[in-house]
């Protein structure tokens, strides 16, 4: 029996070969039709199917006439499942999965001692406060973090730039 993975809804199901994708989605409570009129099955049935060649039925005559169906893009109410595949549904439908997905609660280190904490002292990863990494972990810890020195404006800046250019020329001559 082929396995069908509805990627956007995080649902995987085994179905018998030859069933329409729209029928399988309806059983799972997944919306695949962007209805033009509420309560009727008239609308945009566009889905995207990823899988090996022959995982779904060949395009029907109506799908070939429509310019929308080509490559991965198919019509859910006309495509039959023949092998393992992944199905991507449209975004923005009223309710993709009518039942909410179970989501684990966010770990709270202050109430749960086993919750993972961010170790600022030993982890040099950037955070919102220290975007370029923790200041104590610059490189191998053998050099200080670079100091920010604002540029000087006006005539003083020209004098400093000339001094820098002279110092660079002297370094190249040596």
C-alpha positions as CSV (number, residue, x, y, z in Angstrom):
1,X,0.0,0.0,0.0
2,X,1.4,3.4,-1.0
3,X,2.3,5.9,1.7
4,X,1.2,9.5,1.2
5,X,2.8,12.3,3.2
6,X,0.9,15.6,3.4
7,X,3.9,17.8,4.1
8,X,2.2,21.1,5.2
9,X,-0.1,19.3,7.6
10,X,2.5,16.8,8.9
11,X,0.3,13.8,8.3
12,X,1.4,10.5,6.8
13,X,-1.1,7.8,5.8
14,X,-1.1,4.5,4.0
15,X,-3.8,4.2,1.3
16,X,-4.8,1.7,-1.3
17,X,-3.6,2.4,-4.8
18,X,-6.0,4.1,-7.2
19,X,-7.6,6.5,-4.7
20,X,-7.9,10.2,-5.5
21,X,-5.8,12.6,-3.4
22,X,-8.8,14.7,-2.7
23,X,-10.7,11.7,-1.2
24,X,-7.8,10.8,1.1
25,X,-7.4,14.4,2.2
26,X,-11.1,14.7,2.9
27,X,-10.9,11.6,5.2
28,X,-8.1,13.3,7.1
29,X,-9.9,16.6,7.3
30,X,-7.4,18.4,5.1
31,X,-8.6,21.2,2.9
32,X,-7.3,20.9,-0.7
33,X,-9.9,22.9,-2.5
34,X,-9.9,26.7,-2.5
35,X,-13.6,27.0,-3.0
36,X,-15.1,29.9,-5.1
37,X,-18.5,29.4,-3.4
38,X,-18.7,28.1,0.1
39,X,-20.2,24.6,0.4
40,X,-19.7,23.5,-3.2
41,X,-16.8,21.6,-4.7
42,X,-16.1,24.2,-7.3
43,X,-12.8,25.9,-7.0
44,X,-9.1,25.6,-7.3
45,X,-7.9,22.0,-6.5
46,X,-4.2,22.8,-7.1
47,X,-1.6,20.7,-5.2
48,X,2.0,19.8,-5.8
49,X,3.1,16.1,-5.8
50,X,6.7,15.1,-5.2
51,X,7.7,11.5,-5.8
52,X,9.3,9.0,-8.3
53,X,7.9,8.7,-11.8
54,X,4.7,6.8,-11.8
55,X,3.8,7.6,-8.1
56,X,0.5,9.2,-9.4
57,X,-1.7,8.7,-12.4
58,X,-0.8,10.4,-15.7
59,X,-2.5,13.7,-16.4
60,X,-6.1,13.5,-17.5
61,X,-7.2,15.3,-20.7
62,X,-8.7,18.1,-18.7
63,X,-5.4,18.6,-16.8
64,X,-3.5,18.8,-20.0
65,X,-5.9,21.4,-21.4
66,X,-5.4,23.6,-18.2
67,X,-2.2,25.6,-18.3
68,X,-1.9,25.2,-14.6
69,X,-1.0,21.5,-14.5
70,X,2.5,20.7,-15.3
71,X,5.5,19.1,-13.5
72,X,4.7,18.8,-9.8
73,X,1.5,20.8,-10.1
74,X,-1.6,18.7,-10.3
75,X,-5.4,18.8,-9.6
76,X,-6.2,16.9,-6.4
77,X,-9.7,15.9,-7.6
78,X,-8.2,14.3,-10.8
79,X,-5.0,12.7,-9.5
80,X,-4.9,9.1,-8.3
81,X,-2.3,7.7,-6.0
82,X,-0.2,4.8,-7.4
83,X,2.9,4.8,-5.2
84,X,4.7,6.6,-2.3
85,X,4.6,10.4,-2.7
86,X,4.6,13.7,-0.9
87,X,1.7,16.1,-1.3
88,X,2.0,19.9,-0.8
89,X,-1.3,21.7,-0.4
90,X,-2.1,25.4,-1.0
91,X,-1.4,27.9,1.7
92,X,-4.0,30.2,3.1
93,X,-7.0,27.9,3.1
94,X,-9.4,28.4,6.0
95,X,-8.4,25.4,8.1
96,X,-5.7,23.1,6.7
97,X,-6.1,20.5,9.4
98,X,-9.5,20.8,11.1
99,X,-8.0,19.3,14.3
100,X,-5.0,21.2,15.8
101,X,-1.6,19.6,15.7
102,X,-0.2,18.6,19.1
103,X,2.6,20.9,19.9
104,X,4.9,20.4,22.9
105,X,4.9,23.2,25.5
106,X,7.8,25.6,25.6
107,X,10.4,24.6,28.2
108,X,10.6,27.0,31.1
109,X,13.9,26.7,33.0
110,X,12.7,28.6,36.0
111,X,10.1,26.0,36.8
112,X,11.6,22.9,35.2
113,X,15.2,22.1,36.4
114,X,15.7,19.7,33.5
115,X,14.9,22.2,30.8
116,X,17.8,23.1,28.5
117,X,19.4,26.5,29.2
118,X,21.6,28.6,27.0
119,X,25.1,28.6,28.5
120,X,26.4,32.1,27.9
121,X,29.8,31.5,29.5
122,X,30.8,28.4,27.4
123,X,28.8,29.0,24.2
124,X,30.1,31.7,21.9
125,X,26.9,31.7,19.8
126,X,25.4,35.1,19.0
127,X,22.3,36.2,20.8
128,X,20.1,39.2,20.5
129,X,22.3,41.1,23.0
130,X,25.7,40.0,21.6
131,X,25.0,39.7,17.9
132,X,28.6,38.8,17.0
133,X,29.0,36.2,19.8
134,X,29.8,36.4,23.5
135,X,32.5,39.0,24.2
136,X,34.4,36.7,26.5
137,X,34.8,34.1,23.7
138,X,36.3,36.2,20.9
139,X,38.4,33.9,18.8
140,X,40.5,31.7,21.1
141,X,40.2,34.1,24.0
142,X,43.8,35.4,23.4
143,X,42.8,38.8,22.1
144,X,40.4,41.4,23.2
145,X,37.3,42.2,21.4
146,X,37.7,45.1,18.9
147,X,36.8,48.5,20.4
148,X,34.4,50.7,18.6
149,X,35.9,54.1,17.8
150,X,33.6,56.5,16.0
151,X,35.0,58.3,12.9
152,X,36.1,61.9,13.3
153,X,34.4,64.5,11.2
154,X,35.7,67.5,9.3
155,X,39.3,68.7,9.1
156,X,40.5,66.4,12.0
157,X,39.4,63.4,9.9
158,X,41.5,64.5,6.9
159,X,44.6,64.8,9.2
160,X,44.0,61.3,10.6
161,X,43.5,59.8,7.2
162,X,46.8,61.3,5.9
163,X,48.6,59.9,9.0
164,X,47.1,56.5,8.3
165,X,48.2,56.6,4.7
166,X,51.8,57.6,5.7
167,X,51.9,54.8,8.2
168,X,50.7,52.3,5.5
169,X,53.3,53.5,3.0
170,X,56.1,53.2,5.6
171,X,55.0,49.6,6.5
172,X,55.1,48.7,2.8
173,X,58.7,50.1,2.3
174,X,60.1,48.1,5.2
